Amino acid sequence: QFPRKKIMTMDPTESPSTQASPARNNEANRRVPDQGGGARMMSSSNDNEVIKRRRLDPPGVTAIADGAPDSQDDDVSRLEQRMESIEARFQREILKVKRSADMELLAKNIIKTLHAIEFQLSSLQDETDRLKAKVSQLDEENRRLEAAFKLHAENSDRKIHVPDPPPASFWAVQDYDYGDDLVTDNDYTRRINEHFFQIVESQSKRLRRGTFGLQNDNEELYFGNPDEDATLIRYDDALLPHWVEFCIAMRKWQSSSIRGTIKRTHPFRVYICNIELPAKILQKLRECFMPGGLGHVEKFHLARNEFQGSDGIEFAHEIIQTNKKLTEICFERNPVDRGQDCQRLIDAIQRHPNISTCYLEGFCRGDRNGHDYLLNLLCKEGMRNVDFANCGVNTNGQSALFDIIMLHPSLVWLCLDENKLNDEDAIYLAHALQHNRTLETLLLKGNEFTSLGENVLTKVIYDDSTLNALDASNHVCTIKGLGIYSEGQYNVYRNEGDGDDKTCPKLCRARKIFHLLEERNNEGTNVYFMESEMGGDTLKVVPLALAAVQTYGQHKAKRGEWEDDHGCFGTIEDKAELSITYELMRSWHIYL
């Protein structure tokens, strides 16, 4: 019987190398015969090596050694597969990102293209609208030309059947009061022929022939002499046929047959000045100035017309009510007797949607106080120019008028000549001008101001007490009528531009500051006043002061050259800026 072999079972907790070590050691012992001490020493050293290996090698290393190549190939293969998988997934992610970026870029390009298309469409739409407006304008002009041609064709052979103007002997017999003893019958005949008969004939021909309104959009119909001191043309029946001829021509022009409808009618202006207008003439004018047809009244002036009773108010009231495109109304030197007539005209102006300029000089007759009427006018929205001279305006100590002026957003020009404003009103008015920066011209001639009131008003325009006070002065409004304004001179009280320039507050302020520095320079007190007004170390403002002197001085010099070149006034170039600069540098001990 063979001895049963001992089958070694592997403990799952032990490593293969540990379980295989005893068998391997036994085989080594059997292979090595006992050949003396050398053999025993070799066996002993091998045992020691094995023991050392057991101690140093990690578990499982010895057992794996036999099958290591196959196991390593499998691990490498699996690792390569995992890397390929990761790489493929990474490539897919990169592809997604690229596709997303491409889509985003494509979306941006599409949006940009859409914006460009929208902009082009908007430009095309604007161009289309402009072309439509141009076509509409050309169509309207064509219709006007058609109407003018029809009028010309209808009246080309027509002769005006009106009597010739009367000779001087005719007017001598009438014994009219010409208003001036120096005016002779011959003078009156010449003036009435020039300012009425010839003008009426010329304007009637233009209306009949259709040429009125074709050359420009600022056509004027004027009768009489607009000068204030012109001779009044008295009404006589000899004038009636000429008035009738004009009114017929005007109605034919307005009602001429037109193809379609004209949206943009011709604006024209009417001036009837220094001509007496009785009721029968007013009735004919009322009919021919009705709105519609080819034109509309833009400005209507009535001045010194010697109306009878309320005829003038009735006529002006109807003109205002029927002409909604009217922007300017004048009713000068036509005094109104009744208060209700005054209020009626003021209410019509106030309710009108477009009137922004009104001239009502001498509106109130006698002792009537025009204060409340003026308040109503100034309360109208959009009012810009008001002439209320010689209307008996008396505030009786109230400040309502000046409160309106102080806060008025659009008033540019105001005439209050020949009224009853006093020194108390001057104080209120000066306070209003300290805040108002829209009013450019204020006329105050012939009021009841004393030197006290005039000084208050002049100080609000030019306050030279300090530089700060001067800076806070009003640099927009020019007050005329107080003796402080002189045309065409270098005047610090004149807040106006040079030549044709408009009002420039910065230039007016510069002119005043330089003028004050120049006056102080004559006494050598510029630095003294600057130190007392500004306090502290004034050397900090040296660059600003020197720059200001140069700038303001150049402005003054340029203005002087302009006047000298045009031969209007003597030059005012005197190198004052150099003198002021020297004074400042010397007093501040500045060394260059």
C-alpha positions in Angstrom: 0.0 0.0 0.0 1.1 3.3 -0.9 1.0 6.0 1.7 -1.8 8.5 1.2 -0.7 11.8 -0.1 -1.5 14.7 2.0 -3.7 17.0 0.0 -3.0 20.6 0.9 -6.0 22.8 0.8 -5.7 26.5 0.1 -6.9 28.8 2.8 -8.7 31.6 1.1 -7.2 34.0 3.6 -3.7 33.0 2.7 -1.9 34.1 -0.4 -0.7 31.6 -3.0 2.9 32.3 -2.3 2.5 31.4 1.3 0.8 28.1 0.6 3.3 27.0 -2.0 6.4 27.8 0.0 6.7 24.5 2.1 6.4 22.2 -0.9 9.0 24.1 -2.8 11.4 24.0 0.2 10.9 20.2 0.5 11.8 19.7 -3.1 14.9 21.7 -2.7 15.9 19.6 0.3 15.3 16.4 -1.6 17.4 17.5 -4.5 20.4 18.4 -2.5 22.2 15.2 -1.1 23.9 15.3 2.1 27.5 15.7 1.0 29.2 16.9 3.9 29.3 20.4 5.5 29.2 22.3 2.2 25.9 20.8 1.3 24.5 21.5 4.7 25.7 25.1 4.4 24.0 25.5 1.0 20.8 24.1 2.3 21.0 26.4 5.3 21.7 29.5 3.1 18.8 28.6 0.8 16.5 28.4 3.8 17.6 31.7 4.9 17.0 33.2 1.5 13.5 31.8 1.5 12.8 33.1 4.9 14.0 36.5 3.9 11.9 36.4 0.8 9.0 35.5 2.8 9.5 38.4 5.0 10.2 41.0 2.3 8.0 39.9 -0.6 4.4 41.1 -0.4 1.7 38.5 -0.2 0.9 36.7 -3.5 4.0 37.7 -5.4 5.7 34.3 -5.3 2.5 32.5 -6.3 1.8 34.8 -9.2 5.2 34.6 -10.5 4.5 31.4 -12.5 1.3 32.9 -14.3 2.4 36.6 -14.4 2.7 37.0 -18.2 -0.9 35.9 -19.0 -2.3 38.0 -16.2 -0.4 41.1 -17.2 -1.5 40.8 -20.8 -5.2 40.7 -19.7 -4.8 43.8 -17.5 -3.0 45.7 -20.3 -5.8 44.6 -22.7 -8.5 45.7 -20.3 -6.7 49.0 -19.6 -6.3 49.7 -23.3 -10.0 49.0 -23.9 -10.9 51.4 -21.1 -8.6 54.0 -22.5 -10.1 53.6 -25.9 -13.6 53.8 -24.4 -12.7 57.0 -22.5 -11.0 58.4 -25.6 -14.1 57.6 -27.7 -16.4 59.2 -25.1 -14.1 62.2 -25.0 -14.2 62.6 -28.8 -17.9 62.4 -28.7 -18.0 65.2 -26.1 -15.7 67.3 -28.1 -17.9 66.7 -31.2 -20.9 67.8 -29.2 -19.2 70.9 -28.0 -18.1 71.7 -31.6 -21.6 71.2 -32.8 -23.0 73.4 -30.0 -20.4 76.1 -30.8 -21.2 75.9 -34.5 -24.9 76.1 -33.8 -24.4 79.1 -31.5 -22.2 80.8 -34.1 -24.8 80.0 -36.7 -27.5 81.4 -34.5 -25.5 84.6 -34.0 -24.9 85.0 -37.7 -28.6 84.4 -38.4 -29.6 87.0 -35.7 -27.0 89.5 -37.2 -28.3 88.8 -40.7 -31.9 89.4 -39.5 -30.9 92.6 -37.8 -29.2 93.8 -41.0 -32.3 92.8 -43.0 -34.5 94.7 -40.5 -32.3 97.8 -40.7 -32.4 97.6 -44.5 -36.2 97.2 -44.4 -36.5 100.2 -42.0 -34.2 102.3 -44.3 -36.3 101.2 -47.3 -39.5 102.1 -45.4 -38.1 105.5 -44.5 -37.0 106.1 -48.1 -40.4 105.0 -49.2 -42.1 107.4 -46.8 -39.9 110.2 -48.0 -40.7 109.4 -51.6 -44.4 109.2 -50.9 -44.2 112.6 -49.2 -42.2 114.0 -52.1 -44.7 112.6 -54.6 -47.6 114.0 -52.5 -45.9 117.4 -52.4 -45.2 117.3 -56.2 -48.8 116.2 -56.8 -50.1 119.2 -54.7 -47.7 121.6 -56.5 -49.0 120.1 -59.8 -52.6 120.7 -58.8 -51.7 124.3 -57.8 -50.1 124.8 -61.2 -53.2 123.4 -62.8 -55.4 125.8 -60.8 -53.1 128.7 -61.7 -53.2 127.7 -65.4 -57.0 127.6 -65.3 -57.1 131.0 -63.6 -54.7 132.4 -66.1 -56.6 131.0 -69.0 -59.9 132.4 -67.7 -58.5 135.8 -67.0 -55.8 136.3 -69.6 -57.9 138.5 -71.8 -59.9 140.1 -68.9 -59.3 143.7 -68.2 -59.8 145.2 -64.8 -62.7 147.5 -65.0 -62.1 149.9 -62.2 -61.9 153.7 -62.4 -58.6 155.5 -62.4 -57.4 157.0 -59.1 -58.8 160.5 -58.4 -56.5 163.5 -59.0 -55.3 165.8 -56.2 -58.1 168.2 -56.9 -60.6 165.6 -55.9 -59.1 165.2 -52.4 -58.8 169.0 -52.0 -62.6 169.2 -52.4 -63.2 166.4 -49.8 -61.3 168.4 -47.1 -60.2 165.4 -45.2 -58.1 165.7 -42.0 -54.7 164.2 -42.9 -53.5 164.3 -39.3 -50.6 166.6 -40.1 -50.8 170.2 -41.2 -47.7 169.8 -43.3 -49.3 167.2 -45.6 -50.6 168.9 -48.7 -53.3 167.6 -51.1 -50.5 166.6 -53.6 -48.7 164.7 -50.8 -51.8 162.9 -49.9 -52.6 162.0 -53.5 -49.1 160.6 -54.0 -49.3 158.5 -50.8 -52.7 157.1 -51.5 -51.8 156.2 -55.0 -48.6 154.5 -53.9 -49.9 152.7 -50.8 -53.4 151.8 -52.0 -54.4 152.1 -55.6 -51.2 150.7 -57.1 -50.9 147.9 -54.5 -54.5 146.8 -54.9 -54.1 146.7 -58.7 -50.9 144.7 -58.6 -52.2 142.1 -56.0 -55.5 141.7 -57.9 -53.6 140.9 -61.1 -51.5 138.3 -59.4 -54.5 136.6 -57.9 -56.4 136.7 -61.2 -53.5 135.2 -63.1 -52.8 132.5 -60.5 -49.2 133.5 -59.8 -49.9 134.4 -56.2 -48.3 131.8 -53.9 -46.3 130.0 -56.6 -42.9 131.6 -56.0 -42.6 131.2 -52.2 -44.5 130.3 -49.1 -44.3 133.7 -47.5 -46.6 135.7 -49.7 -47.9 139.0 -48.3 -51.0 141.0 -49.0 -50.5 144.5 -47.7 -52.6 147.7 -47.9 -51.4 151.1 -46.6 -48.1 152.2 -45.1 -47.0 150.2 -42.0 -44.9 153.1 -40.6 -46.3 154.4 -37.3 -46.2 158.0 -38.3 -47.7 157.4 -41.8 -50.6 159.4 -43.0 -54.0 157.8 -42.4 -55.8 156.9 -45.7 -59.4 158.0 -45.2 -62.2 156.0 -46.7 -64.0 157.4 -49.7 -66.4 155.8 -52.2 -63.7 156.2 -54.8 -61.9 153.4 -53.0 -64.8 151.0 -53.0 -64.5 149.6 -56.6 -60.8 148.8 -55.9 -61.7 147.0 -52.7 -64.4 145.0 -54.6 -62.0 144.0 -57.4 -59.4 142.7 -54.9 -62.1 140.7 -52.9 -63.4 139.1 -56.1 -59.9 138.2 -57.2 -59.1 136.8 -53.7 -62.3 134.6 -53.7 -61.6 133.3 -57.2 -58.0 132.3 -56.2 -59.2 130.6 -53.0 -62.1 128.8 -54.7 -60.4 127.8 -57.9 -61.2 124.3 -59.2 -58.5 121.9 -57.9 -58.1 118.2 -58.7 -58.4 116.3 -55.4 -57.6 117.9 -52.0 -54.6 120.0 -51.0 -53.5 119.1 -47.5 -50.7 121.7 -47.3 -52.2 125.0 -48.3 -50.2 128.2 -49.0 -49.6 130.4 -45.9 -49.9 134.1 -46.6 -49.8 137.2 -44.5 -52.2 140.2 -44.4 -51.2 143.7 -43.4 -53.8 146.5 -43.4 -52.2 149.5 -41.8 -53.2 153.2 -41.5 -56.3 152.7 -43.6 -59.8 153.5 -42.4 -62.1 150.5 -42.7 -65.8 151.0 -42.5 -68.4 148.2 -42.0 -69.1 147.6 -45.7 -65.4 147.0 -46.4 -65.0 144.7 -43.4 -67.9 142.6 -44.7 -66.2 142.1 -48.1 -62.8 141.3 -46.5 -64.5 138.8 -44.1 -65.8 136.9 -47.1 -62.5 136.7 -49.0 -60.4 135.7 -46.0 -62.4 132.6 -45.1 -60.3 129.4 -44.8 -60.2 126.8 -47.5 -59.0 126.6 -51.0 -55.4 127.2 -51.9 -54.2 129.2 -49.0 -54.6 130.0 -45.3 -53.9 133.1 -43.2 -50.7 132.8 -41.1 -50.4 136.4 -39.9 -53.1 139.1 -39.8 -52.2 142.7 -38.9 -54.7 145.5 -38.3 -53.1 148.8 -37.3 -54.8 152.2 -36.9 -57.9 151.5 -38.9 -60.4 153.9 -37.3 -63.1 151.3 -36.7 -66.6 152.4 -35.8 -67.9 151.0 -32.4 -67.3 147.3 -32.1 -66.8 146.6 -35.8 -63.1 146.1 -35.5 -63.5 143.6 -32.6 -66.1 141.7 -34.5 -63.9 141.5 -37.6 -60.8 140.4 -35.6 -62.7 137.9 -33.5 -64.1 136.2 -36.7 -60.7 136.1 -38.3 -59.2 134.4 -35.2 -62.0 131.9 -34.9 -62.2 130.8 -38.6 -58.4 130.6 -39.3 -57.1 127.8 -37.1 -53.6 128.0 -38.6 -53.2 131.6 -37.5 -50.0 132.1 -35.5 -49.8 135.9 -35.2 -52.5 138.6 -34.6 -52.0 142.3 -34.5 -54.6 144.9 -33.3 -52.5 147.9 -32.8 -53.6 151.5 -32.2 -57.2 150.5 -32.4 -58.4 151.4 -28.9 -61.5 149.6 -27.6 -64.1 151.4 -25.7 -66.1 148.7 -24.0 -64.6 146.3 -21.5 -66.6 143.3 -22.7 -65.2 143.8 -26.2 -61.6 143.8 -24.8 -62.3 140.6 -22.9 -63.9 139.0 -26.0 -60.8 139.5 -28.1 -58.5 138.4 -25.3 -60.6 135.2 -24.8 -60.5 134.4 -28.5 -56.7 134.7 -28.6 -56.3 132.6 -25.4 -58.5 129.8 -26.8 -56.8 129.7 -30.2 -54.6 126.6 -30.6 -51.7 128.2 -32.5 -51.4 131.9 -31.8 -48.1 132.6 -30.1 -47.5 136.3 -31.0 -49.9 139.2 -30.4 -49.4 142.9 -30.7 -52.1 144.9 -28.8 -50.5 148.3 -28.4 -53.0 150.9 -27.3 -55.7 148.2 -26.9 -57.4 149.8 -23.8 -58.8 153.3 -24.3 -58.7 156.0 -21.7 -58.2 155.1 -18.0 -59.0 151.4 -18.5 -56.5 149.1 -16.6 -55.2 146.4 -18.9 -53.5 144.4 -16.0 -56.0 141.5 -16.0 -56.1 141.2 -19.8 -52.3 141.0 -19.8 -52.4 138.2 -17.2 -54.8 136.2 -19.4 -52.5 136.6 -22.4 -49.4 135.4 -20.5 -51.3 132.4 -19.1 -51.9 131.1 -22.6 -49.7 128.0 -23.3 -47.0 128.6 -25.9 -47.2 132.4 -25.9 -43.8 133.8 -27.0 -44.2 137.5 -28.0 -46.5 140.1 -26.5 -46.8 143.8 -27.2 -49.0 145.4 -24.5 -47.7 148.9 -24.7 -49.9 151.9 -23.7 -52.6 149.7 -22.2 -52.8 151.4 -18.7 -51.2 148.4 -16.9 -51.3 149.1 -13.2 -50.5 146.3 -10.7 -51.7 148.2 -7.6 -49.0 146.5 -5.6 -49.9 143.0 -6.7 -47.1 140.6 -7.8 -49.2 138.2 -9.9 -47.9 139.6 -13.2 -44.3 139.2 -12.1 -44.9 135.7 -10.7 -46.0 134.6 -14.2 -43.0 136.2 -15.8 -40.6 134.5 -13.4 -41.9 131.0 -14.2 -42.9 131.5 -17.8 -41.4 128.7 -19.9 -41.7 130.2 -23.4 -42.0 134.0 -23.3 -39.2 135.6 -25.3 -40.2 139.2 -26.1 -42.4 141.5 -23.9 -43.2 145.1 -24.5 -44.6 147.1 -21.6 -43.8 150.6 -22.8 -46.0 153.6 -21.7 -47.7 151.8 -18.8 -48.0 152.6 -15.1 -45.3 150.5 -13.5 -43.6 152.0 -10.5 -40.6 151.3 -8.3 -42.3 148.7 -6.3 -43.1 146.9 -9.5 -39.4 147.2 -10.5 -38.4 145.3 -7.3 -40.8 142.5 -8.1 -39.7 142.5 -11.8 -36.0 142.3 -10.8 -36.8 139.3 -8.6 -38.6 137.6 -11.5 -35.6 138.2 -13.8 -33.2 136.6 -11.3 -35.0 133.3 -12.0 -36.3 133.7 -15.6 -33.9 132.5 -18.3 -36.1 132.6 -21.4 -37.1 136.2 -21.7 -34.6 137.9 -24.1 -36.1 141.4 -24.6 -38.1 143.6 -22.2 -39.2 147.1 -23.2 -40.1 149.4 -20.3 -39.9 152.9 -21.8 -42.3 155.6 -20.4 -43.3 154.0 -17.1 -43.2 155.6 -13.7 -39.8 154.4 -12.5 -37.5 156.7 -10.5 -33.8 156.3 -10.3 -34.3 153.8 -7.5 -36.4 151.5 -9.7 -34.1 151.8 -12.6 -31.0 151.0 -10.5 -32.8 147.8 -9.2 -33.5 146.7 -12.7 -30.0 147.5 -14.0 -28.4 145.6 -11.1 -30.1 142.4 -11.9 -28.5 142.5 -15.3 -25.0 143.6 -14.2 -24.3 143.3 -10.4 -20.6 144.3 -10.0 -20.6 144.1 -6.2 -18.7 140.7 -6.3 -17.6 138.3 -8.9 -20.1 135.7 -7.6 -22.9 138.3 -7.7 -21.9 139.1 -11.3 -21.9 135.5 -12.2 -25.5 135.1 -10.8 -26.7 138.1 -12.8 -29.2 137.6 -15.7 -27.2 137.1 -18.9 -30.2 136.5 -21.2 -32.5 139.5 -21.0 -31.9 142.9 -22.4 -33.9 145.7 -20.9 -34.6 148.6 -23.2 -36.1 152.0 -22.3 -34.1 152.8 -19.1 -31.3 154.8 -20.7 -28.8 152.0 -20.1 -29.0 150.5 -23.5 -27.1 152.0 -26.4 -27.1 150.4 -29.9 -23.9 149.1 -31.3 -21.6 149.8 -28.3 -19.7 147.5 -25.9 -22.4 147.6 -23.3 -22.4 145.2 -20.3 -26.2 145.8 -19.9 -26.8 144.5 -23.4 -27.3 140.7 -23.3 -27.2 140.3 -27.0 -24.9 138.7 -29.5 -22.6 140.6 -31.9 -23.8 141.4 -35.3 -26.3 138.9 -36.5 -25.5 136.4 -33.7 -28.2 135.4 -31.3 -28.1 135.9 -27.6 -25.3 133.8 -26.0 -25.4 133.9 -22.2 -21.8 132.6 -22.0 -20.4 135.4 -24.1 -22.5 138.0 -22.3 -21.2 136.6 -18.9 -17.6 136.7 -20.3 -18.1 140.3 -21.4 -19.3 141.4 -18.0 -16.5 139.6 -16.0 -13.8 141.0 -18.2 -15.3 144.5 -17.9 -15.3 144.2 -14.1 -11.7 142.9 -14.1 -10.7 145.8 -16.4 -12.3 148.4 -14.1 -10.5 146.9 -11.0 -7.3 146.8 -13.0 -7.4 150.6 -13.5 -7.2 150.8 -9.7 -4.9 147.8 -9.2 -7.4 146.1 -6.9 -8.1 142.8 -8.6 -6.1 140.6 -6.2 -7.5 142.5 -3.2 -11.1 141.8 -4.2 -10.4 138.2 -5.2 -8.8 137.5 -1.8 -11.7 139.1 0.0 -14.4 137.5 -2.1 -12.9 134.0 -2.3 -11.0 133.7 0.9 -8.2 131.3 1.6 -5.2 130.7 -0.6 -6.2 132.4 -3.9 -3.0 131.1 -5.6 -5.1 128.0 -6.3 -7.2 129.9 -8.8 -4.2 131.5 -10.6 -4.4 129.3 -13.7 -8.2 129.7 -13.9 -8.0 133.5 -13.5 -5.2 133.9 -16.2 -7.1 131.6 -18.6 -10.3 133.6 -18.1 -8.6 136.9 -18.6 -7.1 135.6 -21.9 -10.4 134.2 -23.1 -12.5 137.2 -22.3 -9.9 139.6 -23.6 -9.8 137.7 -26.9 -13.6 137.9 -27.2 -13.5 141.6 -26.6 -10.7 142.1 -29.2 -12.5 140.0 -31.8 -15.6 142.1 -31.4 -13.6 145.2 -31.8 -12.0 143.9 -35.0 -15.5 143.0 -36.3 -16.8 146.5 -35.8 -13.6 148.0 -37.3 -13.6 145.8 -40.4 -17.3 146.7 -41.1 -16.7 150.3 -40.6 -19.5 150.6 -38.1 -17.7 151.6 -35.0 -14.2 152.3 -33.8 -12.1 149.3 -32.6 -12.0 148.7 -28.9 -8.8 146.7 -28.9 -6.7 148.1 -26.1 -4.7 145.1 -24.8 -6.5 145.3 -21.5 -6.0 141.5 -21.0 -2.2 142.0 -20.9 -2.5 144.7 -18.3 -4.8 142.6 -16.1 -2.5 139.6 -16.5 0.5 141.7 -15.4 -1.3 143.0 -12.4 -2.3 139.5 -11.2 1.2 138.1 -11.7 2.8 141.0 -9.9 0.5 140.9 -6.9 0.7 137.1 -6.6 4.5 137.2 -7.0 4.5 134.8 -9.9 7.9 134.4 -11.6 8.2 132.9 -15.1 
